[in-house]
Amino acid sequence: GKMIFAQLRGQGGVLYDPVVQEYIQALGNKLVIHADNTKYPFSFFVINNPTLNAFAFFGGHIGVHTGLIYTTEDEGELASVLAHEIAHVTQRHMVRRMQAQERSSPMQIASMIGGAILLMASPEAGMATIMASNAGAIQSNINYTRTFEKEADRIGLKILSDAGYDPFSAADIFSRMLESKRWSSQTPAFLQTHPLSLNRVAEARNRAENLPPSRLRNTLMFDLVKARILARYYYTAQHNILDFTARIQKLTPEYIPNIAGSNQAKLVLNRQSIPLYYGLAIALLRNKDYSQAQSILEQLLTTSPENLAYVDALADVYLEQSAFQEAITMLTPLAQKQPNNEIVTLNFANVLHKSKQQKQAIELLKDFLMVKPNNVLGHQLLSDAYAASKQP
């Protein structure tokens, strides 16, 4: 599992976005505590790819594409896909599949499976790995059998329900995937490795009938992460500014954007508009409209001073304007209250580094990397801080 994840990281597919990463790990953890046979920590990560896909492999590694997060209409749908992948891991489906291939070398099988996993995240990287290994019968080694899929459906649905989500969410997201297959010449990536049928969707609905109704609603963080993915990684900044502005004005016609660049616009904040304003601020940041982005984010922060999605974006705005003291003032109490939090620590260390306070940045990052030794951004920042302080 570590070997395959290292390959994924090396191909540049893994998304290093602390806000998105913290959200997907927290959602995954919320589900894992309701699963059996969890003998090791699960690692959830995100691939920056617009396709609808998720996959699991050895050692509790579960990857999710940004396209899947953005496409899901509520948090229960996203949770249902994660729960399905968790079930594949806890039931050791990939290991059991490998054990069935008694005539093949275990490392040869692992190489082919690793290549197929890479193919899900990045076609070019995966194809290179597959071609380098014995590519015969790849499909028989990677595709889960119908028995495994049914088992993952059943166990995943129980995990989803036990975590408090709507048990009908699984059938809803799978139905939409099947519908997209009808009108497209390209099958969604998820369906290529998790073949679905109308019969399986019907079975999921039948099982959901016998489970407790949903007790959870969409979290604000789910909507903020969706807005962040769209604003940061899809389309152009100008396109997203127009899109978010139009959606805000449709929801709250009294909102008047600051076309001239003034930072005095008063936001009309409610549960529906907040994610749209957040997405607009991210798009403005990408477009280097720092004054407008700062105005929006500071007003959002007044509604929830410890919301780290706002803090992360506002820290970037302050850095772009060399407003180091404002960033330090915002981050210092959060660092004291939430030591070694990934979002707070990485932003704080970056601010300290950029403001030439290398010693403090190094101490902060050394403590952080003792807790999270595999954090790539932490190592990059520490390396930069050592270089800036002439400690090669």
TACOR-V935384 format. One record per residue. SS is DSSP state (H for helix, E for strand, C for the rest). PSI is psi in whole degrees, 0 to 359 (999 if undefined). OMEGA is omega as a letter, one per 40 degrees, with the letter a starting at -180 (none if undefined). Layout:
ss->(SS	SS)
psi->(PSI	PSI)
omega->(OMEGA	OMEGA)
This chain:
ss->(C	H	H	H	H	H	H	H	H	H	C	C	C	E	C	C	C	H	H	H	H	H	H	H	H	H	H	H	H	H	H	H	C	C	C	C	C	C	C	C	C	C	E	E	E	E	E	C	C	C	C	C	C	E	E	E	E	H	H	H	E	E	E	E	E	H	H	H	H	H	H	C	C	C	H	H	H	H	H	H	H	H	H	H	H	H	H	H	H	H	C	C	H	H	H	H	H	H	H	H	C	C	C	C	C	H	H	H	H	H	H	H	H	H	H	H	H	H	H	H	H	C	H	H	H	H	H	H	H	H	H	H	C	C	C	C	C	H	H	H	H	H	C	C	C	H	H	H	H	H	H	H	H	H	H	H	H	H	H	H	H	H	C	C	C	C	C	C	H	H	H	H	H	H	H	H	H	H	H	H	H	H	C	C	C	C	C	C	H	H	H	H	H	C	C	C	C	H	H	H	H	H	H	H	H	H	H	H	H	C	C	C	C	C	C	C	C	C	C	H	H	H	H	H	H	H	H	H	H	H	H	H	H	C	C	C	H	H	H	H	H	H	H	H	H	H	H	H	H	H	H	C	C	C	C	C	C	C	C	C	C	C	C	C	C	C	C	C	C	C	H	H	H	H	H	H	H	H	H	H	H	H	H	H	H	H	C	C	C	H	H	H	H	H	H	H	H	H	H	H	H	H	H	C	C	C	C	H	H	H	H	H	H	H	H	H	H	H	H	H	C	C	C	H	H	H	H	H	H	H	H	H	H	H	H	H	H	C	C	C	C	H	H	H	H	H	H	H	H	H	H	H	H	H	C	C	C	H	H	H	H	H	H	H	H	H	H	H	H	H	H	C	C	C	C	H	H	H	H	H	H	H	H	H	H	H	H	H	C	C	C	C)
psi->(316	323	313	319	324	322	316	314	318	332	358	16	336	135	121	75	106	328	312	318	315	322	311	326	319	318	316	317	323	328	321	325	347	9	153	165	34	90	2	162	139	143	115	137	167	138	130	87	129	357	159	105	152	152	158	151	184	150	18	24	126	121	144	134	147	328	323	316	316	329	330	140	340	167	330	323	316	317	325	323	317	318	321	316	322	319	322	320	311	332	4	42	318	321	317	325	319	318	334	341	63	337	350	154	133	320	329	317	316	321	318	319	318	319	320	325	317	324	325	325	322	107	319	314	317	318	322	318	318	317	330	336	178	104	2	134	38	315	322	339	337	323	132	146	166	326	316	319	317	322	317	323	311	311	321	322	323	318	314	313	317	331	354	6	162	118	343	351	323	313	325	312	323	325	318	325	317	321	320	330	326	321	10	148	349	123	135	141	323	321	339	327	349	73	131	157	165	328	319	322	318	320	321	320	320	319	321	330	331	9	159	148	165	142	351	149	171	133	154	324	325	313	325	319	319	315	321	317	315	312	326	327	350	147	191	162	318	318	315	325	313	319	308	321	317	319	323	315	329	323	319	87	340	349	131	113	156	77	325	354	4	148	32	6	133	126	148	94	129	179	327	327	333	311	327	318	320	314	320	318	319	317	320	321	315	326	5	26	70	323	314	318	317	316	314	312	322	323	321	320	331	333	336	85	342	16	112	343	318	317	315	312	319	325	320	319	314	317	317	335	9	30	67	319	321	318	317	319	321	320	333	308	328	322	325	324	328	68	139	14	134	313	311	312	314	320	317	315	321	318	315	318	313	334	15	29	67	322	314	321	318	316	319	316	326	318	316	317	344	327	321	76	345	12	113	315	323	317	321	315	319	318	316	321	320	317	318	333	14	45	73	999)
omega->(i	a	a	i	i	i	i	i	a	i	i	a	a	a	i	i	a	a	i	a	a	i	a	i	i	i	i	i	i	i	a	a	i	a	i	i	i	a	a	i	i	i	i	a	a	i	i	a	a	a	i	a	i	a	a	i	a	i	i	i	i	a	i	i	i	i	i	i	a	a	a	a	i	a	i	i	i	i	a	i	i	a	i	i	i	i	i	a	a	i	i	a	a	i	i	i	i	a	i	a	a	a	a	i	i	a	i	i	a	i	a	i	i	i	i	i	i	i	i	a	a	a	a	a	a	a	i	a	a	a	a	i	i	a	a	i	i	a	a	a	a	a	i	i	i	i	i	a	i	i	i	i	a	a	i	i	i	i	a	a	a	i	i	a	i	a	i	a	a	i	a	a	i	i	i	i	i	i	i	i	a	a	a	i	a	i	i	a	a	a	i	a	i	a	a	i	i	i	i	i	i	i	i	i	i	i	a	i	a	a	a	i	a	i	a	i	i	i	i	a	i	a	i	a	i	i	a	a	i	a	a	a	a	i	i	i	a	i	a	i	i	a	a	i	i	i	i	a	i	a	a	a	a	i	i	a	a	a	a	i	i	a	a	a	i	a	i	a	i	a	a	a	a	i	i	i	i	i	i	i	i	i	i	i	i	a	i	i	a	a	i	i	i	a	a	a	i	i	i	a	i	i	a	a	a	i	a	i	i	a	a	a	a	i	i	i	i	a	a	i	a	i	a	a	i	i	a	i	i	a	a	i	i	i	i	a	a	a	i	i	a	a	a	a	a	i	a	i	i	i	i	i	a	i	i	i	a	a	i	i	a	i	i	a	i	i	a	a	i	i	a	a	a	a	a	a	i	i	i	i	i	i	i	a	i	a	a	i	i	i	a	none)
